[in-house]
Amino acid sequence: MAVMTKFILILSLVAVALASRHKTKNQELKAARHELVNAKKALESLTYSKEEQIYSINGYRPEDVAETINDVDDKCSSLECAPGKSCFIDNDGAPYCDCAEMCVEDDRDPFVRVCSTNNVTYPSQCELFRQKCVNPRDMDGEHLDYFGPCKIMEQCNPIDLINFPERMRTWFLEVMRDLAERKEENGGLDDDEKRLEEESMDEDKPWRRPLHWKFFNMDVSPTDYHLSDEELLPMRAQLLPMEPCTDAFIAGCDTNDDDLISIIEWGKCMGLTEDEIQY
């Protein structure tokens, strides 16, 4: 029970980052901060190592954003720059994105580091993408692998792999219920999502609707009923340091080996029959 509780608490943090992608920046920050405060209290009450808390509490934390509003902030408010880039104002007063001059790091917090696909640890996700922006040729094939410093990964235990879908279903269900209790402006569910959450309570498989909800929250670029590696990356990068079976589970869901997970593959992988999958 302690292991399951820990897993749900850890993945609640991931869910805030993913479920808030269609929210405004302000709503996303409010949700992230709210979740960090509550999750940190809950996680610290559990008996597990500081290393584990690194990934769960601080792994996805957005870079610090200034609260003050000035002319540059106001003009840049409508422009969202990619990770590692910042908004600047040109000579005509128009905002544009370019490589960030620096990433604001908290020297007191060593736990915001990330590991790249080249097995290199960077001070933060911002710094990894800033370096890629500054050195596009040298770092063309280097990407974010997972949150936390690079480490030797544990082997996937076959029993853990078998139980993985159940843990994921429990996570989706619990997180959706938690977000349903929050106001939308604070990163909670909108009215349509709350209706789905309410309807799920009366079903024999209450996690069926949360499974669809999570899929469509990730299916955004483009919305095509398929999840690409890019769309799965935010969830994968959070899970991998804590769940060695993450890659094996994702690979197992891709039954036709096309490097995409369709809504049908997703549902079956999670334990639904084809007639229970809505698309």
C-alpha positions as CSV (number, residue, x, y, z in Angstrom):
1,M,0.0,0.0,0.0
2,A,2.9,2.4,0.8
3,V,4.4,1.7,-2.6
4,M,1.1,2.4,-4.4
5,T,0.6,5.6,-2.4
6,K,4.1,6.8,-3.2
7,F,3.5,6.1,-6.9
8,I,0.3,8.0,-7.0
9,L,1.8,11.0,-5.2
10,I,4.8,11.0,-7.5
11,L,2.7,10.8,-10.7
12,S,0.3,13.5,-9.5
13,L,3.0,15.9,-10.2
14,V,3.4,14.7,-13.7
15,A,-0.3,15.0,-14.3
16,V,-0.4,18.6,-13.3
17,A,2.2,19.4,-16.0
18,L,0.3,17.3,-18.7
19,A,-3.3,18.1,-17.8
20,S,-2.6,21.8,-17.7
21,R,-1.2,22.1,-21.2
22,H,-4.4,23.6,-22.5
23,K,-4.6,26.1,-19.7
24,T,-3.1,29.5,-19.6
25,K,0.4,30.1,-18.4
26,N,-0.9,31.7,-15.2
27,Q,-3.3,28.8,-14.5
28,E,-0.5,26.3,-15.1
29,L,1.9,28.0,-12.7
30,K,-0.8,28.2,-10.1
31,A,-1.6,24.5,-10.5
32,A,2.1,23.6,-10.4
33,R,2.8,25.6,-7.2
34,H,-0.3,24.3,-5.5
35,E,0.7,20.7,-6.3
36,L,4.3,21.1,-5.2
37,V,3.3,22.5,-1.8
38,N,0.8,19.7,-1.1
39,A,2.8,16.9,-2.7
40,K,6.0,17.9,-0.9
41,K,4.2,17.7,2.5
42,A,2.7,14.3,1.6
43,L,6.0,12.9,0.2
44,E,8.0,14.0,3.1
45,S,5.7,12.1,5.4
46,L,6.7,8.8,3.6
47,T,9.8,6.9,4.5
48,Y,11.8,6.8,1.3
49,S,15.1,8.3,0.2
50,K,16.1,11.9,-0.5
51,E,17.2,10.7,-4.0
52,E,13.6,9.6,-4.8
53,Q,12.2,12.9,-3.6
54,I,14.5,14.7,-6.1
55,Y,12.7,13.4,-9.1
56,S,9.2,13.4,-7.7
57,I,9.1,16.9,-6.1
58,N,11.3,18.9,-8.4
59,G,11.6,17.0,-11.6
60,Y,9.2,18.9,-13.8
61,R,9.2,22.3,-12.0
62,P,8.8,25.1,-14.5
63,E,11.7,27.7,-14.5
64,D,11.1,30.6,-12.2
65,V,9.0,33.3,-13.8
66,A,9.1,36.9,-12.5
67,E,5.9,38.1,-10.9
68,T,6.5,41.7,-11.8
69,I,5.0,43.2,-15.0
70,N,7.0,45.7,-17.1
71,D,6.9,46.8,-20.7
72,V,8.8,43.8,-22.0
73,D,6.8,41.3,-19.9
74,D,3.6,42.9,-21.1
75,K,4.5,42.7,-24.8
76,C,5.8,39.2,-24.4
77,S,2.8,37.9,-22.6
78,S,1.1,36.8,-25.8
79,L,4.3,35.1,-27.2
80,E,5.2,31.6,-25.9
81,C,8.9,30.7,-26.5
82,A,10.2,27.2,-26.7
83,P,12.3,25.8,-23.8
84,G,15.8,27.4,-23.8
85,K,14.6,30.6,-25.5
86,S,13.4,33.9,-24.2
87,C,11.3,36.7,-25.5
88,F,13.0,39.9,-26.7
89,I,11.8,43.1,-28.2
90,D,13.1,44.2,-31.6
91,N,13.7,47.8,-32.7
92,D,10.2,48.2,-33.9
93,G,8.8,47.2,-30.5
94,A,7.7,43.7,-31.6
95,P,8.3,40.6,-29.4
96,Y,10.3,37.7,-30.8
97,C,12.0,34.5,-29.5
98,D,15.7,33.8,-29.4
99,C,18.2,31.8,-27.4
100,A,18.1,32.7,-23.8
101,E,21.1,34.6,-22.5
102,M,21.0,32.6,-19.3
103,C,18.8,30.3,-17.3
104,V,17.9,31.4,-13.8
105,E,19.1,28.6,-11.5
106,D,18.6,28.2,-7.8
107,D,22.1,27.4,-6.4
108,R,20.5,26.2,-3.2
109,D,18.5,23.5,-5.1
110,P,20.7,20.9,-6.8
111,F,17.7,18.8,-7.7
112,V,16.5,20.4,-10.9
113,R,19.0,18.8,-13.1
114,V,18.2,16.7,-16.2
115,C,19.9,13.9,-18.1
116,S,20.2,14.1,-21.9
117,T,20.2,11.3,-24.4
118,N,24.0,11.7,-24.6
119,N,24.1,10.8,-20.9
120,V,25.2,14.3,-19.9
121,T,23.7,16.0,-16.8
122,Y,22.6,19.6,-17.3
123,P,21.8,22.1,-14.5
124,S,18.2,22.3,-15.7
125,Q,15.9,21.6,-18.6
126,C,16.2,25.3,-19.6
127,E,20.0,25.0,-19.8
128,L,19.9,21.9,-21.9
129,F,17.6,23.6,-24.5
130,R,19.5,26.9,-24.3
131,Q,22.7,25.0,-25.2
132,K,20.9,23.3,-28.1
133,C,19.7,26.7,-29.3
134,V,23.2,28.2,-29.1
135,N,25.0,25.2,-30.6
136,P,22.4,23.6,-33.0
137,R,24.9,21.7,-35.1
138,D,26.9,20.2,-32.2
139,M,23.8,19.2,-30.3
140,D,21.4,18.4,-33.1
141,G,20.9,14.8,-31.9
142,E,20.9,15.4,-28.2
143,H,17.6,15.6,-26.4
144,L,16.0,15.4,-22.9
145,D,16.0,11.8,-21.7
146,Y,14.7,12.1,-18.2
147,F,14.5,14.4,-15.2
148,G,17.2,14.2,-12.5
149,P,21.0,13.6,-12.9
150,C,22.2,10.8,-15.1
151,K,22.4,7.5,-13.3
152,I,22.7,3.8,-13.9
153,M,19.1,2.6,-14.4
154,E,17.8,-0.4,-12.6
155,Q,16.6,-3.4,-14.7
156,C,12.9,-3.7,-15.2
157,N,11.4,-6.4,-13.0
158,P,9.0,-8.6,-14.9
159,I,6.5,-8.5,-12.0
160,D,6.6,-4.7,-12.0
161,L,6.0,-4.7,-15.7
162,I,2.9,-6.9,-15.3
163,N,1.5,-4.6,-12.6
164,F,2.4,-1.4,-14.5
165,P,-1.0,-0.9,-16.2
166,E,-2.9,-1.2,-12.9
167,R,-0.6,1.4,-11.3
168,M,-1.2,3.7,-14.3
169,R,-5.0,3.3,-14.1
170,T,-5.0,4.1,-10.4
171,W,-2.9,7.1,-11.0
172,F,-5.2,8.5,-13.8
173,L,-8.3,7.9,-11.7
174,E,-6.9,9.5,-8.5
175,V,-5.4,12.5,-10.3
176,M,-8.6,13.2,-12.3
177,R,-10.6,13.2,-9.0
178,D,-8.1,15.5,-7.4
179,L,-8.1,18.0,-10.2
180,A,-11.9,17.9,-10.3
181,E,-11.9,19.5,-6.8
182,R,-9.9,22.5,-8.0
183,K,-11.1,25.6,-9.8
184,E,-10.3,25.7,-13.5
185,E,-8.3,29.0,-13.0
186,N,-6.1,27.1,-10.6
187,G,-5.3,24.4,-13.0
188,G,-8.3,22.2,-12.3
189,L,-10.7,20.5,-14.8
190,D,-13.0,22.5,-17.0
191,D,-16.8,21.8,-17.0
192,D,-16.6,19.1,-19.7
193,E,-13.8,17.3,-17.9
194,K,-15.6,17.5,-14.6
195,R,-18.6,15.9,-16.2
196,L,-16.5,13.0,-17.5
197,E,-15.0,12.6,-14.0
198,E,-18.5,12.4,-12.4
199,E,-19.7,9.9,-15.0
200,S,-16.7,7.7,-14.3
201,M,-17.9,7.1,-10.8
202,D,-20.9,5.1,-11.9
203,E,-19.0,2.7,-14.2
204,D,-17.8,-0.8,-13.5
205,K,-14.4,0.4,-14.6
206,P,-14.2,3.9,-13.1
207,W,-10.7,4.4,-14.7
208,R,-12.0,4.0,-18.3
209,R,-12.9,7.7,-18.8
210,P,-9.7,8.9,-17.0
211,L,-7.7,6.8,-19.5
212,H,-9.3,8.6,-22.4
213,W,-8.9,11.9,-20.7
214,K,-5.2,11.4,-20.2
215,F,-4.7,10.2,-23.8
216,F,-6.4,13.2,-25.3
217,N,-4.5,15.6,-23.0
218,M,-1.2,14.2,-24.5
219,D,-2.5,14.0,-28.1
220,V,-1.9,17.6,-29.0
221,S,0.8,17.9,-31.8
222,P,-1.1,17.0,-33.9
223,T,-4.5,15.7,-32.5
224,D,-4.7,12.5,-34.5
225,Y,-5.6,9.7,-32.1
226,H,-2.0,8.7,-32.0
227,L,0.8,9.4,-29.4
228,S,4.2,10.1,-30.8
229,D,7.5,9.8,-28.8
230,E,7.4,13.6,-28.6
231,E,4.0,13.6,-27.1
232,L,4.8,10.8,-24.6
233,L,8.1,12.5,-23.6
234,P,6.8,14.6,-20.7
235,M,5.2,11.6,-19.1
236,R,8.2,9.3,-19.9
237,A,10.8,11.8,-18.6
238,Q,9.0,12.0,-15.3
239,L,8.4,8.3,-14.8
240,L,11.7,6.8,-16.0
241,P,13.9,7.6,-13.0
242,M,11.4,6.1,-10.6
243,E,9.9,3.4,-12.9
244,P,12.5,1.2,-14.7
245,C,9.7,-0.5,-16.7
246,T,8.5,2.7,-18.3
247,D,10.2,2.1,-21.7
248,A,9.3,-1.6,-21.8
249,F,5.7,-0.7,-21.1
250,I,5.5,2.0,-23.8
251,A,7.2,-0.4,-26.3
252,G,4.7,-3.1,-25.4
253,C,1.8,-0.9,-26.2
254,D,3.0,-0.3,-29.7
255,T,1.8,-3.6,-31.1
256,N,2.2,-2.8,-34.8
257,D,5.8,-1.3,-34.3
258,D,5.0,2.0,-36.1
259,D,6.5,4.1,-33.3
260,L,3.1,5.5,-32.5
261,I,0.5,4.5,-29.9
262,S,-3.0,4.7,-31.2
263,I,-6.0,5.2,-29.0
264,I,-6.9,1.5,-29.6
265,E,-3.4,0.3,-28.6
266,W,-3.5,2.6,-25.6
267,G,-6.8,1.3,-24.4
268,K,-6.0,-2.4,-24.9
269,C,-2.6,-1.9,-23.2
270,M,-4.4,-0.4,-20.2
271,G,-6.9,-3.3,-19.9
272,L,-9.9,-2.1,-22.0
273,T,-11.6,-4.2,-24.6
274,E,-12.0,-2.6,-28.1
275,D,-15.7,-1.8,-27.6
276,E,-14.9,0.1,-24.4
277,I,-12.5,2.4,-26.3
278,Q,-14.1,5.7,-27.5
279,Y,-12.7,7.6,-30.5
